[in-house]
Amino acid sequence: SDQAVDFVAWIPDASDDANSNITIVTNEDGQYTDEMQFVVNTDIKKQTDLLVADPMLDKNNAGDNERINLHFKHLLSRIGFEIVATGVPGVADRTTIVTLDNITLKGAFANEGTVIMTQSPVVIDGDPKETSYTLTGAHFGWTNIDETNDFDETNIIREGTTSNLQDSYLMIIPTEAVPSMINVKYTVTTKDSQGNDSGDPIENETDFPLTGVQYQPGKAYKYIFYITMEGIKFDVVVDNWDEQPVQDLNPEDSEWATIELQTGSQGTREFFYKGTLQVGTE
């Protein structure tokens, strides 16, 4: 018709019955607006990614079969952690066991943000406040343990590398986000080949100042901690978060188009039908 249509899209689901951190703002008449409110969950395992597509505005060329391409972008920064434990230098018959108490990230982070979905480029705005997030052993995948020898296997590692679980990344609103410090608390114990204690446990707590760092949208930050009997070292790796491919929403008449959007460890499949636009998830 002669009326223009704006196309906006986002992930995850923001419907009333979905477990989401997203709210689409309504006006006084109860109609949806182009404003989204996003809240960072205080429970790390319930924090969610946020992808919003570049808006396609004022589309009124229905008769020309114009394609509507939606390019999704990460609006948040993803923060991950990795622990590398090494054995005792020069002693082959001992095993190093690291018991992680916690890792705490401190800084000025926004706990909620606003997205104007028809704004291009699309960004998320928030008001940073002093905030801290703490990961414990329950947030890591301790998969390289054969025997625990009476240790709590949810927070120990023997010689090797372990990363936070897929559901335990930190999702940070990057607007003026400035991390200030990472605190790591851990205990190192050595066992001999018979599983007996070899020396007193070493308890340690270390602060790593983060100066001159400002998180960026669409970036994945991985903090790596190398733990030995001699202490702990620290490194960081920054990568581009996986970009989402352009999605083509132009199925033929009377045919369904299937589009899969990969969102990390899980994918969302959505269906679009030419004519009356219908959206569903599987």
C-alpha positions, 0 to 999 in steps of 0.5 A: 500500500502507500503506507511505509513500514519500519522493520526492527528485530532483536534477540532474545524473545521479549514476549510476556511469557518469555524469561527475558531481560527485555521490555518493549516500552508502550505509550499511553495508548498501550501501543508499542514504541521503538524503545527497548529497556534492557536489564542486566540480571544480577544472577550471572547464569541468567544474564543474556546476550542482546542482539539488535538488527540495523533498522530498515526504515520507511519501506513502502515498495511492496510491489517491487519485491524489495528484499529486507535484509536484517543484520544483527549486531551484539550491543553488549561486551562479553567477559570470560575467564580462564584458569591455567594450573601448572605442576610443581617445577621439576617434580614429576610425581606431584599433582597441583590442585587449585581450589578456586574461591572466587573471581570478582570483576569490579568497575563502573557498569550500567545495570540497565540500558535503553535502545532506540531500535529505529536509531542508526547505528543502533546502540545501548545507552546506560548510566554506569554505577559502581558494580561487582560481579563474582564468579565461584567454582560453580561457574566453571567447567571442571572437566579434567579431574579424575579423582578429587581425593575428598576435594569439592570437585565443583571448584578444583582443577589439576594441571590443565586449563578450565574456562567459565561455563557457557551460561557463566559469561558476564554480559556488560553494557559497554556504554562508558563501562570502565573496569577497575579491578579483578580480584582472585582468591584461590588455594593451591595444594600439592598431592604426591602420587599416592594422593597424600598432602605434600606441604601446606596449602598456599592460600592467596588473594591477588588484585589485578588493576585494570587501567585505561580499559573501556569495554566496547560493544561486540567485543569478547574479552577473556581474562586468563590466570596462570596459577603455579606454586610460585604465584599467579600471572594474568593476561587478557585476550580481546576478540571480535564477538562472532558477527551474525550473518545478514538474514534475507527475508524474501520468501516466494509467495505461498512458501515458508522461509526458514532462518537460523540465527546462531547465538552462541551455544544455542540457536533460534529458528524463526519463520517468515511468510511473505504476505502477512508477516508471521513470526514463530520460534522453534 
